[in-house]
Amino acid sequence: MAKTAKSPEAKRKSKKGEPAATGKVRIQYYRSFIAAPKTHKQMVRSLGLTKLNQIVERPDNNSMRGAVAKIPHLLRIVE
């Protein structure tokens, strides 16, 4: 049996049938983490944020949105 080539759309789908993220999400660091727990500070740094009001672009996927959802008092998603 010959293998058929998958369409580009089929290649982007994940195992659970959800389409893979093709866009970007803009994350803004808008509040200081000085009095925040150590884990919150690590989350902000791991996203590549170093200065207040800094905006970074990251892939729009569930893991990035989850990271922002863990610390909504420090980060926001800018549309």
MMTF fields as JSON, N, C-alpha, C and O atoms, coordinates in Angstrom:
{
  "mmtfVersion": "1.0.0",
  "mmtfProducer": "UNKNOWN",
  "numBonds": 315,
  "numAtoms": 316,
  "numGroups": 79,
  "numChains": 1,
  "numModels": 1,
  "chainsPerModel": [1],
  "groupsPerChain": [79],
  "chainIdList": ["A"],
  "bondAtomList": [4, 2, 8, 6, 12, 10, 16, 14, 20, 18, 24, 22, 28, 26, 32, 30, 36, 34, 40, 38, 44, 42, 48, 46, 52, 50, 56, 54, 60, 58, 64, 62, 68, 66, 72, 70, 76, 74, 80, 78, 84, 82, 88, 86, 92, 90, 96, 94, 100, 98, 104, 102, 108, 106, 112, 110, 116, 114, 120, 118, 124, 122, 128, 126, 132, 130, 136, 134, 140, 138, 144, 142, 148, 146, 152, 150, 156, 154, 160, 158, 164, 162, 168, 166, 172, 170, 176, 174, 180, 178, 184, 182, 188, 186, 192, 190, 196, 194, 200, 198, 204, 202, 208, 206, 212, 210, 216, 214, 220, 218, 224, 222, 228, 226, 232, 230, 236, 234, 240, 238, 244, 242, 248, 246, 252, 250, 256, 254, 260, 258, 264, 262, 268, 266, 272, 270, 276, 274, 280, 278, 284, 282, 288, 286, 292, 290, 296, 294, 300, 298, 304, 302, 308, 306, 312, 310],
  "bondOrderList": [1, 1, 1, 1, 1, 1, 1, 1, 1, 1, 1, 1, 1, 1, 1, 1, 1, 1, 1, 1, 1, 1, 1, 1, 1, 1, 1, 1, 1, 1, 1, 1, 1, 1, 1, 1, 1, 1, 1, 1, 1, 1, 1, 1, 1, 1, 1, 1, 1, 1, 1, 1, 1, 1, 1, 1, 1, 1, 1, 1, 1, 1, 1, 1, 1, 1, 1, 1, 1, 1, 1, 1, 1, 1, 1, 1, 1, 1],
  "groupList": [{"groupName": "MET", "atomNameList": ["N", "CA", "C", "O"], "elementList": ["N", "C", "C", "O"], "formalChargeList": [0, 0, 0, 0], "bondAtomList": [1, 0, 2, 1, 3, 2], "bondOrderList": [1, 1, 2], "singleLetterCode": "M", "chemCompType": "L-PEPTIDE LINKING"}, {"groupName": "ALA", "atomNameList": ["N", "CA", "C", "O"], "elementList": ["N", "C", "C", "O"], "formalChargeList": [0, 0, 0, 0], "bondAtomList": [1, 0, 2, 1, 3, 2], "bondOrderList": [1, 1, 2], "singleLetterCode": "A", "chemCompType": "L-PEPTIDE LINKING"}, {"groupName": "LYS", "atomNameList": ["N", "CA", "C", "O"], "elementList": ["N", "C", "C", "O"], "formalChargeList": [0, 0, 0, 0], "bondAtomList": [1, 0, 2, 1, 3, 2], "bondOrderList": [1, 1, 2], "singleLetterCode": "K", "chemCompType": "L-PEPTIDE LINKING"}, {"groupName": "THR", "atomNameList": ["N", "CA", "C", "O"], "elementList": ["N", "C", "C", "O"], "formalChargeList": [0, 0, 0, 0], "bondAtomList": [1, 0, 2, 1, 3, 2], "bondOrderList": [1, 1, 2], "singleLetterCode": "T", "chemCompType": "L-PEPTIDE LINKING"}, {"groupName": "SER", "atomNameList": ["N", "CA", "C", "O"], "elementList": ["N", "C", "C", "O"], "formalChargeList": [0, 0, 0, 0], "bondAtomList": [1, 0, 2, 1, 3, 2], "bondOrderList": [1, 1, 2], "singleLetterCode": "S", "chemCompType": "L-PEPTIDE LINKING"}, {"groupName": "PRO", "atomNameList": ["N", "CA", "C", "O"], "elementList": ["N", "C", "C", "O"], "formalChargeList": [0, 0, 0, 0], "bondAtomList": [1, 0, 2, 1, 3, 2], "bondOrderList": [1, 1, 2], "singleLetterCode": "P", "chemCompType": "L-PEPTIDE LINKING"}, {"groupName": "GLU", "atomNameList": ["N", "CA", "C", "O"], "elementList": ["N", "C", "C", "O"], "formalChargeList": [0, 0, 0, 0], "bondAtomList": [1, 0, 2, 1, 3, 2], "bondOrderList": [1, 1, 2], "singleLetterCode": "E", "chemCompType": "L-PEPTIDE LINKING"}, {"groupName": "ARG", "atomNameList": ["N", "CA", "C", "O"], "elementList": ["N", "C", "C", "O"], "formalChargeList": [0, 0, 0, 0], "bondAtomList": [1, 0, 2, 1, 3, 2], "bondOrderList": [1, 1, 2], "singleLetterCode": "R", "chemCompType": "L-PEPTIDE LINKING"}, {"groupName": "GLY", "atomNameList": ["N", "CA", "C", "O"], "elementList": ["N", "C", "C", "O"], "formalChargeList": [0, 0, 0, 0], "bondAtomList": [1, 0, 2, 1, 3, 2], "bondOrderList": [1, 1, 2], "singleLetterCode": "G", "chemCompType": "PEPTIDE LINKING"}, {"groupName": "VAL", "atomNameList": ["N", "CA", "C", "O"], "elementList": ["N", "C", "C", "O"], "formalChargeList": [0, 0, 0, 0], "bondAtomList": [1, 0, 2, 1, 3, 2], "bondOrderList": [1, 1, 2], "singleLetterCode": "V", "chemCompType": "L-PEPTIDE LINKING"}, {"groupName": "ILE", "atomNameList": ["N", "CA", "C", "O"], "elementList": ["N", "C", "C", "O"], "formalChargeList": [0, 0, 0, 0], "bondAtomList": [1, 0, 2, 1, 3, 2], "bondOrderList": [1, 1, 2], "singleLetterCode": "I", "chemCompType": "L-PEPTIDE LINKING"}, {"groupName": "GLN", "atomNameList": ["N", "CA", "C", "O"], "elementList": ["N", "C", "C", "O"], "formalChargeList": [0, 0, 0, 0], "bondAtomList": [1, 0, 2, 1, 3, 2], "bondOrderList": [1, 1, 2], "singleLetterCode": "Q", "chemCompType": "L-PEPTIDE LINKING"}, {"groupName": "TYR", "atomNameList": ["N", "CA", "C", "O"], "elementList": ["N", "C", "C", "O"], "formalChargeList": [0, 0, 0, 0], "bondAtomList": [1, 0, 2, 1, 3, 2], "bondOrderList": [1, 1, 2], "singleLetterCode": "Y", "chemCompType": "L-PEPTIDE LINKING"}, {"groupName": "PHE", "atomNameList": ["N", "CA", "C", "O"], "elementList": ["N", "C", "C", "O"], "formalChargeList": [0, 0, 0, 0], "bondAtomList": [1, 0, 2, 1, 3, 2], "bondOrderList": [1, 1, 2], "singleLetterCode": "F", "chemCompType": "L-PEPTIDE LINKING"}, {"groupName": "HIS", "atomNameList": ["N", "CA", "C", "O"], "elementList": ["N", "C", "C", "O"], "formalChargeList": [0, 0, 0, 0], "bondAtomList": [1, 0, 2, 1, 3, 2], "bondOrderList": [1, 1, 2], "singleLetterCode": "H", "chemCompType": "L-PEPTIDE LINKING"}, {"groupName": "LEU", "atomNameList": ["N", "CA", "C", "O"], "elementList": ["N", "C", "C", "O"], "formalChargeList": [0, 0, 0, 0], "bondAtomList": [1, 0, 2, 1, 3, 2], "bondOrderList": [1, 1, 2], "singleLetterCode": "L", "chemCompType": "L-PEPTIDE LINKING"}, {"groupName": "ASN", "atomNameList": ["N", "CA", "C", "O"], "elementList": ["N", "C", "C", "O"], "formalChargeList": [0, 0, 0, 0], "bondAtomList": [1, 0, 2, 1, 3, 2], "bondOrderList": [1, 1, 2], "singleLetterCode": "N", "chemCompType": "L-PEPTIDE LINKING"}, {"groupName": "ASP", "atomNameList": ["N", "CA", "C", "O"], "elementList": ["N", "C", "C", "O"], "formalChargeList": [0, 0, 0, 0], "bondAtomList": [1, 0, 2, 1, 3, 2], "bondOrderList": [1, 1, 2], "singleLetterCode": "D", "chemCompType": "L-PEPTIDE LINKING"}],
  "groupTypeList": [0, 1, 2, 3, 1, 2, 4, 5, 6, 1, 2, 7, 2, 4, 2, 2, 8, 6, 5, 1, 1, 3, 8, 2, 9, 7, 10, 11, 12, 12, 7, 4, 13, 10, 1, 1, 5, 2, 3, 14, 2, 11, 0, 9, 7, 4, 15, 8, 15, 3, 2, 15, 16, 11, 10, 9, 6, 7, 5, 17, 16, 16, 4, 0, 7, 8, 1, 9, 1, 2, 10, 5, 14, 15, 15, 7, 10, 9, 6],
  "groupIdList": [1, 2, 3, 4, 5, 6, 7, 8, 9, 10, 11, 12, 13, 14, 15, 16, 17, 18, 19, 20, 21, 22, 23, 24, 25, 26, 27, 28, 29, 30, 31, 32, 33, 34, 35, 36, 37, 38, 39, 40, 41, 42, 43, 44, 45, 46, 47, 48, 49, 50, 51, 52, 53, 54, 55, 56, 57, 58, 59, 60, 61, 62, 63, 64, 65, 66, 67, 68, 69, 70, 71, 72, 73, 74, 75, 76, 77, 78, 79],
  "secStructList": [7, 7, 7, 7, 7, 7, 7, 2, 2, 2, 2, 2, 5, 7, 6, 6, 1, 7, 5, 7, 7, 7, 1, 3, 3, 3, 3, 3, 3, 7, 1, 7, 7, 6, 6, 1, 7, 2, 2, 2, 2, 2, 2, 2, 2, 2, 6, 6, 7, 7, 1, 6, 6, 3, 3, 3, 3, 3, 3, 7, 1, 2, 2, 2, 2, 2, 2, 2, 2, 2, 7, 6, 6, 6, 3, 3, 3, 3, 7],
  "xCoordList": [0.828, 0.0, 0.879, 1.806, 0.608, 1.397, 0.987, -0.187, 1.978, 1.687, 1.178, 1.659, 0.208, -0.313, 0.298, 0.519, 0.56, 1.124, 0.044, -1.083, 0.404, -0.547, -0.588, 0.416, -1.746, -1.877, -1.197, -1.018, -0.816, -0.177, -1.059, -0.556, -2.363, -3.277, -3.239, -3.272, -3.171, -3.135, -1.83, -1.814, -0.738, 0.551, 0.59, 1.301, -0.166, -0.152, -0.999, -0.893, -1.82, -2.698, -1.923, -1.014, -2.289, -1.634, -2.307, -3.248, -1.816, -2.332, -3.813, -4.545, -4.237, -5.616, -6.577, -7.76, -6.093, -6.959, -7.096, -7.803, -6.423, -6.489, -5.471, -4.376, -5.807, -4.815, -3.655, -3.846, -2.484, -1.309, -1.353, -1.912, -0.767, -0.784, 0.109, 1.277, -0.44, 0.354, 0.598, 1.473, -0.164, -0.046, 0.886, 1.539, 0.921, 1.744, 0.843, -0.207, 1.253, 0.553, 1.532, 2.704, 1.044, 1.878, 1.593, 0.451, 2.641, 2.522, 3.21, 4.355, 2.495, 3.046, 3.259, 2.389, 4.439, 4.785, 4.466, 5.214, 3.343, 2.872, 2.895, 2.573, 3.26, 3.272, 4.487, 4.814, 5.145, 6.373, 6.15, 5.105, 7.144, 7.049, 7.872, 8.212, 8.197, 9.05, 8.502, 9.264, 7.232, 6.658, 6.0, 5.282, 6.233, 5.624, 6.474, 7.667, 5.866, 6.642, 7.723, 7.656, 8.692, 9.828, 9.39, 9.969, 8.386, 7.925, 7.331, 7.468, 6.675, 6.124, 7.258, 7.179, 8.296, 9.444, 10.095, 10.495, 10.202, 10.788, 9.939, 10.475, 8.622, 7.723, 7.902, 7.964, 7.984, 8.149, 9.47, 9.51, 10.542, 11.858, 11.898, 12.535, 11.229, 11.256, 10.56, 10.85, 9.651, 8.982, 9.834, 9.451, 10.973, 11.875, 11.583, 12.027, 10.845, 10.497, 11.478, 11.723, 12.038, 13.026, 12.68, 13.147, 11.871, 11.557, 10.049, 9.291, 9.629, 8.213, 7.738, 8.481, 6.502, 5.84, 6.499, 6.238, 7.34, 7.947, 6.929, 6.151, 6.944, 6.053, 6.903, 7.809, 6.6, 7.293, 6.263, 5.099, 6.696, 5.837, 6.276, 7.457, 5.324, 5.571, 4.56, 3.544, 4.814, 3.844, 2.521, 2.501, 1.433, 0.107, -0.291, -0.907, 0.071, -0.313, -0.786, -0.727, -1.25, -1.821, -0.807, -1.169, 0.446, 1.439, 1.727, 1.901, 1.778, 2.022, 0.819, 0.976, -0.367, -1.555, -1.701, -2.188, -1.287, -1.319, -0.347, -0.649, 0.827, 1.823, 1.306, 1.51, 0.641, 0.069, -1.097, -1.289, -1.87, -3.015, -2.584, -3.346, -1.375, -0.878, -0.579, -0.701, -0.188, 0.186, -0.506, 0.165, -1.851, -2.556, -2.393, -2.666, -1.951, -1.738, -0.427, -0.187, 0.425, 1.691, 1.744, 2.401, 1.055, 1.122, -0.251, -1.272, -0.255, -1.51, -1.216, -0.103, -2.231, -2.125, -2.629, -3.757, -1.77, -2.097, -2.534, -1.824, -3.684, -4.193, -3.884, -4.23],
  "yCoordList": [-1.175, 0.0, 1.247, 1.345, 2.172, 3.395, 4.387, 4.503, 5.095, 6.123, 7.368, 7.737, 7.997, 9.244, 10.418, 10.35, 11.466, 12.661, 13.361, 13.53, 13.765, 14.492, 15.948, 16.52, 16.519, 17.937, 18.761, 18.273, 19.999, 20.841, 21.017, 21.111, 21.062, 21.223, 19.99, 20.11, 18.818, 17.582, 17.456, 16.893, 17.967, 17.897, 18.779, 18.471, 19.876, 20.815, 20.35, 20.91, 19.36, 18.923, 18.125, 17.366, 18.305, 17.564, 16.211, 15.89, 15.421, 14.075, 14.061, 13.131, 15.082, 15.114, 15.703, 15.875, 16.011, 16.532, 18.039, 18.599, 18.712, 20.172, 20.733, 20.185, 21.806, 22.38, 22.983, 23.583, 22.823, 23.401, 24.915, 25.446, 25.594, 27.057, 27.582, 27.208, 28.428, 29.024, 30.494, 31.105, 31.067, 32.489, 32.776, 31.889, 34.038, 34.502, 35.166, 35.712, 35.117, 35.809, 36.821, 36.512, 38.025, 39.083, 39.137, 39.332, 38.963, 38.929, 40.16, 40.46, 40.869, 42.072, 41.831, 41.299, 42.234, 42.186, 43.565, 44.517, 43.678, 45.005, 45.278, 46.391, 44.312, 44.545, 43.861, 42.733, 44.513, 44.008, 42.735, 42.556, 41.856, 40.616, 40.667, 39.62, 41.861, 42.005, 41.229, 40.525, 41.336, 40.652, 39.327, 38.747, 38.843, 37.595, 36.396, 36.542, 35.22, 34.011, 33.723, 34.199, 32.954, 32.637, 31.955, 32.202, 31.112, 30.408, 31.37, 31.158, 32.423, 33.419, 34.171, 34.453, 34.486, 35.164, 34.301, 34.803, 33.006, 32.085, 31.993, 31.904, 32.016, 31.954, 33.18, 33.058, 34.361, 35.592, 35.559, 35.877, 35.183, 35.125, 34.069, 34.28, 32.942, 31.874, 32.279, 31.727, 33.232, 33.735, 34.781, 35.256, 35.141, 36.085, 37.524, 38.429, 37.75, 39.114, 39.588, 38.896, 40.778, 41.296, 42.675, 43.046, 43.444, 44.81, 45.017, 44.36, 45.934, 46.269, 46.857, 47.557, 46.563, 47.017, 46.48, 46.978, 45.481, 44.847, 43.904, 43.25, 43.846, 42.959, 42.005, 42.428, 40.708, 39.7, 38.926, 38.826, 38.388, 37.541, 36.106, 35.781, 35.259, 33.835, 33.071, 33.639, 31.797, 31.001, 30.913, 30.763, 31.006, 30.943, 29.484, 28.902, 28.905, 27.521, 27.405, 28.365, 26.227, 26.032, 26.238, 26.724, 25.884, 26.027, 27.499, 27.866, 28.336, 29.77, 30.415, 31.205, 30.082, 30.643, 30.155, 30.892, 28.928, 28.397, 29.106, 29.355, 29.431, 30.148, 31.525, 31.969, 32.202, 33.517, 33.378, 34.234, 32.314, 32.108, 31.823, 32.076, 31.302, 31.024, 32.305, 32.338, 33.36, 34.607, 35.803, 36.698, 35.819, 36.915, 38.25, 39.296, 38.235, 39.491, 40.17, 41.318, 39.472, 40.035, 40.229, 41.146, 39.367, 39.367, 39.573, 39.294, 40.068, 40.145, 39.846, 40.051, 39.359, 39.098, 40.327, 40.774, 40.871, 42.076, 41.623, 40.87, 42.076, 41.694, 42.764, 42.629],
  "zCoordList": [0.0, 0.0, 0.0, 0.803, -0.862, -0.973, 0.107, 0.456, 0.623, 1.622, 0.913, -0.159, 1.528, 0.967, 1.721, 2.93, 1.007, 1.631, 2.43, 1.965, 3.638, 4.47, 4.042, 3.618, 4.16, 3.838, 4.925, 6.041, 4.623, 5.648, 6.88, 8.0, 6.675, 7.81, 8.695, 9.92, 8.104, 8.874, 9.644, 10.739, 9.092, 9.768, 11.004, 11.961, 10.997, 12.125, 13.296, 14.387, 13.104, 14.188, 15.227, 14.893, 16.48, 17.546, 17.693, 16.968, 18.638, 18.832, 19.231, 18.893, 19.939, 20.415, 19.39, 19.684, 18.206, 17.166, 17.169, 16.331, 18.111, 18.142, 17.163, 17.035, 16.474, 15.565, 16.34, 17.398, 15.82, 16.461, 16.324, 15.364, 17.276, 17.258, 16.145, 16.04, 15.339, 14.269, 14.546, 13.933, 15.463, 15.741, 16.895, 17.444, 17.238, 18.35, 19.374, 19.033, 20.605, 21.672, 22.263, 22.475, 22.525, 23.112, 24.601, 25.018, 25.405, 26.862, 27.431, 27.093, 28.303, 28.927, 30.413, 31.102, 30.899, 32.314, 32.877, 32.655, 33.614, 34.006, 35.504, 35.92, 36.317, 37.761, 38.379, 38.009, 39.292, 39.88, 40.687, 41.314, 40.661, 41.431, 42.715, 43.266, 43.2, 44.374, 45.574, 46.237, 45.867, 47.027, 46.656, 47.471, 45.446, 44.986, 45.409, 45.674, 45.472, 45.801, 44.757, 43.624, 45.154, 44.293, 42.994, 41.936, 43.073, 41.869, 40.85, 39.645, 41.318, 40.401, 39.7, 38.505, 40.445, 39.858, 38.788, 37.738, 39.055, 38.087, 36.822, 35.718, 36.981, 35.821, 34.932, 33.708, 35.544, 34.768, 34.017, 32.828, 34.682, 34.049, 32.943, 31.911, 33.149, 32.151, 30.857, 29.795, 30.94, 29.742, 29.022, 27.952, 29.589, 28.95, 29.288, 28.583, 30.352, 30.758, 31.822, 32.811, 31.607, 32.549, 33.087, 34.164, 32.363, 32.774, 32.836, 32.123, 33.691, 33.768, 32.443, 31.756, 32.102, 30.879, 29.612, 28.517, 29.755, 28.597, 27.955, 28.649, 26.634, 25.898, 25.071, 24.353, 25.178, 24.378, 23.562, 23.95, 22.443, 21.619, 21.8, 21.676, 22.09, 22.272, 21.432, 21.03, 21.158, 20.391, 21.138, 22.36, 20.415, 21.031, 21.173, 20.28, 22.308, 22.576, 24.018, 24.786, 24.366, 25.695, 26.812, 27.884, 26.587, 27.654, 27.96, 29.122, 26.934, 27.163, 27.841, 28.772, 27.381, 28.015, 29.445, 30.302, 29.716, 31.075, 31.991, 33.158, 31.459, 32.256, 32.644, 33.774, 31.722, 32.019, 32.994, 33.858, 32.862, 33.749, 35.183, 36.115, 35.373, 36.724, 37.498, 38.723, 36.781, 37.437, 36.767, 36.253, 36.773, 36.086, 36.791, 36.201, 38.049, 38.774, 38.367, 38.743, 37.602, 37.145, 35.623, 35.131, 34.896, 33.43, 32.833, 33.46, 31.606, 30.852, 29.392, 28.907, 28.709, 27.286, 26.553, 26.761, 25.685, 24.931, 23.542, 22.876, 23.117, 21.789, 20.787, 19.613]
}
